[in-house]
């Protein structure tokens, strides 16, 4: 009878549509800021140091924007990595709804700044505010945990997966359509119009949360003091504690070993995956001369394959096959990135992207399912929280490392080295025997 899960679904969908709009626009946006920035702006101050390093590495000048993109991507994810546990702890004290409203205001403010970003400095500030406000994703997971039982949680989480799939299918396409319709960069329409639409979506999300989201954490279940609520944050931001799962109690030796192994596999996979995924738009922009519209079609194709698989086959995988499917997905990632890295034509690139979409649909869902099977019920929240933090840390590190490699040694070498590194996650996963 409670419609909280449906409200969270709509809220997430609005947020993800706004968030993913920028994906096909980023290479063109960075080109735009390079054109309009004056010599005293932050863009050219950073460029001075990049040019010095470029001469040392003999890197091509045309891919400088890859480094800028990697910096922005890693900064955004790192701020999300730091802020999500803090906002989650505050929600344990003051309730979920006030913190959801706070995050939504911050996200809307970031899009407003993007619309007003007549220089690169304001654009960076917009991404900074957006990153620290992005705790709404983890808060949404907490709300779903509050209002569901162990039996109904799977269906609720499936709705979250559908929201992500729709967001990553439709959002980039909306951004690409705006770029195609308003393509006069000199008038600034490339960043103003999409940013205003993202602001509209974020404001709608804020109003929707205020009007329809019910508080899911009763007063009797809230943490009593600020100090006790914040005391456990360190286990979510200290890498040593994360990899050791030190915040989790009540586990036997085998369960602890399984968690550490799963955490290691997940981090290694997402570290490489997020980096190569992030540089994909730059690769197609520079090597294949993709326009923002073509980038949007690319994301649409990837998203549709993922949505079809997640909505049909992945959701009905038998529990005894979950580990095998996760391993298969990890192995498929390797030829996917090899094809993308070696692609000299659209056909080879398309094969790589098709394998990329299939593997993505399989790995994350199955890995999250595996981790929820470990430990006592009262520790499930902590376990999944640590697991998500490991993923956020990987996404904070991956883009800047991959972008730096792309800039120094080129796209082919970067993707081939990444593919070679991806051999380790499925091999390590096979060492887990108890699933």
C-alpha positions as CSV (number, residue, x, y, z in Angstrom):
1,X,0.0,0.0,0.0
2,X,2.9,2.4,0.6
3,X,4.1,4.1,-2.5
4,X,7.5,5.1,-1.2
5,X,9.4,2.8,-3.6
6,X,7.6,4.3,-6.6
7,X,8.3,7.8,-5.4
8,X,12.0,6.9,-5.1
9,X,11.9,5.4,-8.6
10,X,10.5,8.6,-10.1
11,X,12.9,10.8,-8.1
12,X,15.9,8.7,-9.2
13,X,14.7,8.8,-12.8
14,X,14.4,12.6,-12.9
15,X,17.9,12.9,-11.3
16,X,19.6,10.4,-13.6
17,X,18.0,12.0,-16.8
18,X,19.6,15.4,-15.7
19,X,22.9,13.8,-14.7
20,X,23.5,11.8,-17.9
21,X,22.6,14.6,-20.3
22,X,26.2,15.9,-20.1
23,X,27.9,12.6,-21.1
24,X,27.8,13.1,-24.9
25,X,28.4,16.9,-24.5
26,X,31.6,16.8,-22.5
27,X,34.2,16.7,-25.3
28,X,32.4,19.5,-27.1
29,X,32.0,21.5,-23.9
30,X,35.7,21.4,-23.2
31,X,36.4,22.5,-26.7
32,X,34.0,25.4,-26.2
33,X,35.6,26.6,-22.9
34,X,39.0,26.4,-24.6
35,X,37.7,28.8,-27.3
36,X,36.1,31.4,-24.9
37,X,38.5,31.3,-22.0
38,X,40.9,34.3,-21.6
39,X,44.6,33.8,-21.0
40,X,44.2,34.5,-17.2
41,X,41.5,31.9,-16.7
42,X,41.9,28.6,-14.8
43,X,41.7,26.7,-18.1
44,X,44.9,28.2,-19.4
45,X,46.7,28.2,-16.1
46,X,46.2,24.4,-15.9
47,X,47.1,24.2,-19.6
48,X,50.5,25.7,-18.9
49,X,51.5,22.8,-16.6
50,X,49.9,20.3,-19.0
51,X,52.0,21.7,-21.9
52,X,55.2,21.3,-19.9
53,X,54.4,17.7,-19.2
54,X,53.2,17.1,-22.8
55,X,56.7,18.0,-24.1
56,X,58.2,15.4,-21.7
57,X,55.8,12.7,-22.7
58,X,55.6,13.8,-26.3
59,X,51.8,13.6,-26.1
60,X,49.7,15.1,-28.9
61,X,48.3,18.6,-28.2
62,X,44.8,17.7,-29.4
63,X,44.0,15.3,-26.6
64,X,44.7,17.8,-23.7
65,X,40.9,17.9,-23.1
66,X,41.0,14.2,-22.2
67,X,43.1,15.2,-19.1
68,X,40.6,18.0,-18.2
69,X,37.7,15.5,-18.6
70,X,39.5,12.9,-16.4
71,X,40.1,15.5,-13.7
72,X,36.4,16.6,-13.7
73,X,35.2,13.0,-13.7
74,X,37.5,11.9,-10.9
75,X,36.8,15.1,-8.9
76,X,33.0,14.5,-9.1
77,X,33.3,10.9,-8.1
78,X,35.7,11.6,-5.3
79,X,33.5,14.2,-3.8
80,X,30.6,11.8,-4.0
81,X,32.7,9.2,-2.3
82,X,33.4,11.5,0.6
83,X,30.0,13.1,1.0
84,X,27.7,10.1,0.6
85,X,28.7,8.4,4.0
86,X,28.4,11.8,5.8
87,X,25.0,12.6,4.3
88,X,23.9,9.0,5.1
89,X,25.0,9.3,8.7
90,X,23.2,12.7,9.0
91,X,20.1,11.0,7.6
92,X,20.3,8.4,10.4
93,X,20.0,11.4,12.9
94,X,17.7,13.9,11.2
95,X,15.7,11.6,8.8
96,X,15.9,10.7,5.2
97,X,13.6,13.3,3.7
98,X,15.4,16.5,5.0
99,X,18.7,15.2,3.6
100,X,17.1,14.2,0.3
101,X,15.8,17.8,0.0
102,X,19.3,19.2,0.9
103,X,20.9,17.0,-1.9
104,X,18.3,18.1,-4.4
105,X,18.8,21.8,-3.7
106,X,22.6,21.3,-4.1
107,X,22.1,19.4,-7.4
108,X,19.7,22.1,-8.7
109,X,22.3,24.8,-7.8
110,X,25.0,23.0,-9.7
111,X,22.9,23.0,-12.9
112,X,22.1,26.7,-12.3
113,X,25.8,27.4,-12.2
114,X,26.4,25.3,-15.3
115,X,23.8,27.4,-17.1
116,X,25.7,30.5,-15.9
117,X,29.1,29.2,-16.6
118,X,30.5,31.7,-19.0
119,X,34.0,30.5,-18.2
120,X,35.7,27.2,-17.2
121,X,36.1,28.2,-13.5
122,X,32.3,28.4,-12.9
123,X,31.8,25.1,-14.8
124,X,34.3,23.4,-12.4
125,X,32.5,25.0,-9.4
126,X,29.2,23.6,-10.7
127,X,30.7,20.1,-11.0
128,X,32.2,20.5,-7.5
129,X,28.8,21.4,-5.9
130,X,27.1,18.6,-7.9
131,X,29.7,16.1,-6.6
132,X,29.2,16.9,-2.9
133,X,25.4,16.9,-3.3
134,X,25.2,13.5,-5.0
135,X,24.4,11.6,-1.8
136,X,20.8,11.2,-3.0
137,X,21.7,7.9,-4.7
138,X,22.9,6.2,-1.4
139,X,20.0,7.9,0.5
140,X,17.5,6.4,-2.0
141,X,19.0,2.9,-1.3
142,X,18.6,3.6,2.5
143,X,15.0,4.6,2.0
144,X,14.3,1.4,0.1
145,X,15.9,-0.6,2.9
146,X,13.7,1.2,5.4
147,X,10.4,0.4,3.7
148,X,11.0,-3.1,2.3
149,X,11.6,-6.6,3.8
150,X,14.2,-9.1,2.8
151,X,11.5,-10.7,0.5
152,X,10.4,-7.5,-1.2
153,X,13.8,-5.8,-1.4
154,X,14.9,-7.6,-4.6
155,X,11.9,-6.3,-6.6
156,X,12.5,-2.8,-5.2
157,X,16.1,-2.8,-6.2
158,X,15.1,-4.1,-9.6
159,X,13.1,-0.8,-10.0
160,X,16.3,1.1,-9.1
161,X,18.1,-0.8,-11.9
162,X,15.4,0.1,-14.3
163,X,15.7,3.8,-13.4
164,X,19.4,3.7,-14.1
165,X,18.9,1.9,-17.4
166,X,16.3,4.4,-18.5
167,X,18.4,7.3,-17.3
168,X,21.5,6.1,-19.2
169,X,19.4,5.4,-22.3
170,X,17.3,8.6,-22.5
171,X,19.5,11.2,-20.8
172,X,22.5,11.1,-23.2
173,X,20.1,11.2,-26.1
174,X,18.3,14.3,-24.7
175,X,21.7,16.0,-24.4
176,X,22.7,15.0,-27.9
177,X,19.4,16.3,-29.3
178,X,20.0,19.7,-27.6
179,X,23.6,19.7,-29.0
180,X,22.3,19.0,-32.5
181,X,19.5,21.5,-32.3
182,X,21.4,24.3,-30.6
183,X,24.9,23.8,-32.1
184,X,26.1,27.4,-32.2
185,X,28.8,27.3,-29.6
186,X,29.8,30.9,-30.0
187,X,26.5,32.0,-28.6
188,X,26.9,29.6,-25.7
189,X,23.7,27.6,-26.5
190,X,25.6,24.3,-26.2
191,X,25.9,24.7,-22.4
192,X,23.0,27.1,-21.6
193,X,20.0,25.1,-23.1
194,X,20.9,21.6,-21.8
195,X,21.8,23.1,-18.4
196,X,18.5,24.9,-18.2
197,X,16.7,21.7,-19.0
198,X,18.7,19.8,-16.4
199,X,17.8,22.6,-13.9
200,X,14.2,22.1,-14.8
201,X,14.4,18.3,-14.1
202,X,16.3,18.9,-10.9
203,X,13.8,21.5,-9.7
204,X,10.9,19.2,-10.6
205,X,12.6,16.4,-8.6
206,X,13.0,18.8,-5.6
207,X,9.3,19.7,-5.7
208,X,8.3,16.0,-6.2
209,X,10.4,15.0,-3.1
210,X,8.9,17.8,-1.0
211,X,5.3,17.0,-2.0
212,X,5.3,13.2,-2.2
213,X,8.2,11.6,-0.3
214,X,7.3,10.3,3.1
215,X,9.8,10.1,5.9
216,X,10.9,6.4,6.0
217,X,12.9,6.4,9.2
218,X,10.8,6.8,12.4
219,X,12.1,8.8,15.3
220,X,12.5,5.6,17.5
221,X,15.0,4.1,15.0
222,X,17.2,7.2,14.6
223,X,20.7,7.7,16.0
224,X,20.5,9.7,19.2
225,X,23.6,11.9,18.9
226,X,25.6,13.6,16.2
227,X,28.9,12.1,17.5
228,X,27.6,8.5,17.5
229,X,26.1,9.0,14.1
230,X,29.3,10.2,12.6
231,X,31.6,7.9,14.4
232,X,31.3,5.1,11.9
233,X,32.0,7.3,8.8
234,X,35.7,6.4,8.8
235,X,35.0,2.8,7.7
236,X,33.4,4.1,4.5
237,X,36.2,6.6,3.5
238,X,39.4,4.9,4.9
239,X,40.6,2.6,2.1
240,X,42.3,0.2,4.5
241,X,39.0,-0.2,6.5
242,X,37.1,-0.6,3.2
243,X,39.2,-3.4,1.8
244,X,39.3,-5.2,5.1
245,X,35.6,-4.7,5.8
246,X,36.5,-3.6,9.3
247,X,33.1,-2.1,10.0
248,X,31.3,-5.5,9.5
249,X,30.8,-7.7,12.6
250,X,29.3,-11.1,13.2
251,X,31.2,-12.9,10.3
252,X,33.0,-16.2,10.4
253,X,36.5,-16.5,8.9
254,X,35.2,-17.8,5.5
255,X,32.6,-15.1,5.2
256,X,35.2,-12.4,5.9
257,X,37.5,-13.9,3.3
258,X,34.7,-14.0,0.7
259,X,33.8,-10.4,1.4
260,X,37.4,-9.3,1.0
261,X,37.8,-11.2,-2.2
262,X,34.5,-9.8,-3.7
263,X,35.6,-6.3,-2.6
264,X,39.0,-6.7,-4.3
265,X,37.4,-8.1,-7.5
266,X,34.8,-5.3,-7.6
267,X,37.3,-2.5,-7.1
268,X,39.8,-3.8,-9.7
269,X,37.0,-4.2,-12.2
270,X,35.4,-0.8,-11.6
271,X,38.8,0.9,-11.5
272,X,39.6,-0.1,-15.0
273,X,36.1,-0.2,-16.3
274,X,35.2,3.4,-15.1
275,X,38.4,4.8,-16.6
276,X,38.0,3.2,-20.0
277,X,34.2,4.0,-20.0
278,X,35.0,7.6,-19.2
279,X,37.5,8.0,-22.1
280,X,35.1,6.4,-24.5
281,X,33.5,9.7,-25.6
282,X,36.9,11.2,-26.1
283,X,38.1,8.2,-28.2
284,X,35.1,8.4,-30.5
285,X,35.3,12.2,-30.6
286,X,39.0,12.3,-31.7
287,X,39.4,9.1,-33.6
288,X,36.0,8.8,-35.3
289,X,35.0,12.4,-35.3
290,X,31.7,11.6,-33.6
291,X,29.4,14.6,-33.1
292,X,27.4,15.0,-29.8
293,X,24.4,13.5,-31.7
294,X,26.4,10.5,-32.7
295,X,27.6,10.1,-29.1
296,X,24.0,10.2,-28.0
297,X,23.1,7.4,-30.4
298,X,26.1,5.4,-29.1
299,X,24.8,5.7,-25.5
300,X,21.3,4.9,-26.6
301,X,22.5,1.6,-28.2
302,X,24.5,0.6,-25.2
303,X,21.7,1.5,-22.8
304,X,19.1,-0.4,-24.8
305,X,21.2,-3.6,-24.8
306,X,21.7,-3.3,-21.1
307,X,18.0,-2.6,-20.4
308,X,16.8,-5.5,-22.4
309,X,19.2,-7.9,-20.7
310,X,18.5,-6.6,-17.2
311,X,14.8,-6.6,-17.7
312,X,14.7,-10.1,-19.1
313,X,17.5,-12.6,-18.5
314,X,19.6,-11.1,-15.7
315,X,16.7,-10.7,-13.3
316,X,15.8,-14.4,-13.5
317,X,19.3,-15.9,-13.2
318,X,19.2,-18.8,-10.8
319,X,20.9,-18.2,-7.5
320,X,23.4,-21.0,-8.1
321,X,24.4,-19.5,-11.4
322,X,25.1,-15.9,-10.2
323,X,28.8,-16.3,-9.6
324,X,29.2,-18.0,-13.0
325,X,27.4,-15.2,-14.8
326,X,29.4,-12.6,-13.0
327,X,32.6,-14.4,-14.1
328,X,31.4,-14.6,-17.7
329,X,30.6,-10.9,-17.6
330,X,34.1,-10.1,-16.3
331,X,35.7,-12.2,-19.1
332,X,33.5,-10.5,-21.8
333,X,34.8,-7.1,-20.7
334,X,38.3,-8.1,-22.0
335,X,37.4,-8.6,-25.7
336,X,35.1,-5.6,-25.5
337,X,37.9,-3.2,-24.7
338,X,40.3,-4.9,-27.1
339,X,37.8,-4.4,-29.9
340,X,37.3,-0.7,-28.9
341,X,41.0,-0.1,-28.5
342,X,42.0,-1.6,-31.9
343,X,38.9,-0.3,-33.8
344,X,39.8,1.4,-37.0
345,X,36.2,1.3,-38.4
346,X,32.7,1.6,-37.0
347,X,31.9,-2.1,-37.4
348,X,34.8,-3.2,-35.0
349,X,33.9,-0.4,-32.6
350,X,30.2,-1.6,-32.6
351,X,31.2,-5.1,-31.8
352,X,33.3,-3.8,-28.9
353,X,30.4,-1.6,-27.6
354,X,27.9,-4.5,-27.9
355,X,30.2,-6.8,-25.8
356,X,30.7,-3.8,-23.4
357,X,26.9,-3.4,-22.9
358,X,26.4,-7.2,-22.4
359,X,29.2,-7.4,-19.8
360,X,28.0,-4.3,-18.0
361,X,24.5,-5.7,-17.6
362,X,25.8,-8.9,-16.1
363,X,28.7,-7.9,-13.8
364,X,27.4,-5.2,-11.5
365,X,24.0,-6.8,-10.8
366,X,25.5,-10.2,-10.1
367,X,28.3,-8.8,-7.9
368,X,25.8,-6.9,-5.8
369,X,23.6,-10.1,-5.5
370,X,26.6,-12.1,-4.4
371,X,27.6,-9.6,-1.7
372,X,24.1,-9.5,-0.2
373,X,24.4,-13.2,0.5
374,X,27.2,-12.8,3.0
375,X,26.8,-12.0,6.7
376,X,23.9,-11.7,9.1
377,X,20.8,-9.7,8.2
378,X,21.5,-6.9,10.6
379,X,24.8,-6.3,8.9
380,X,23.5,-6.2,5.3
381,X,23.3,-2.4,5.3
382,X,26.9,-2.0,6.4
383,X,28.2,-4.6,4.0
384,X,26.4,-3.1,1.0
385,X,27.5,0.4,2.2
386,X,31.2,-0.6,2.2
387,X,30.8,-2.3,-1.1
388,X,29.3,0.8,-2.7
389,X,32.1,2.9,-1.2
390,X,34.6,0.6,-2.8
391,X,32.9,1.2,-6.1
392,X,32.8,5.0,-5.5
393,X,36.5,5.0,-4.7
394,X,37.3,3.0,-7.9
395,X,35.2,5.5,-9.9
396,X,37.1,8.4,-8.3
397,X,40.5,6.9,-9.3
398,X,39.7,5.3,-12.7
399,X,38.9,8.3,-14.9
400,X,42.0,10.4,-14.0
401,X,44.4,7.4,-14.4
402,X,42.8,6.2,-17.7
403,X,42.7,9.8,-19.0
404,X,46.4,10.3,-18.1
405,X,47.3,7.1,-19.9
406,X,45.2,8.1,-22.9
407,X,47.1,11.4,-23.0
408,X,50.5,9.9,-22.5
409,X,50.5,6.6,-24.5
410,X,47.5,6.9,-26.7
411,X,44.1,5.2,-26.9
412,X,45.1,1.9,-28.3
413,X,47.8,1.2,-25.7
414,X,45.5,2.4,-22.9
415,X,42.7,0.1,-23.8
416,X,45.0,-2.9,-24.4
417,X,46.7,-2.4,-21.0
418,X,43.3,-2.0,-19.4
419,X,42.1,-5.2,-21.1
420,X,45.2,-7.1,-19.8
421,X,44.6,-5.9,-16.3
422,X,41.0,-7.1,-16.5
423,X,42.2,-10.7,-16.6
424,X,42.8,-10.6,-12.8
425,X,39.2,-10.0,-11.5
426,X,37.6,-13.1,-13.0
427,X,40.6,-15.3,-12.0
428,X,40.4,-14.0,-8.4
429,X,36.6,-14.5,-8.4
430,X,37.1,-18.2,-9.1
431,X,39.0,-18.6,-5.8
432,X,35.7,-18.1,-3.9
433,X,34.3,-21.6,-3.4
434,X,31.3,-21.2,-1.1
435,X,28.9,-19.6,-3.6
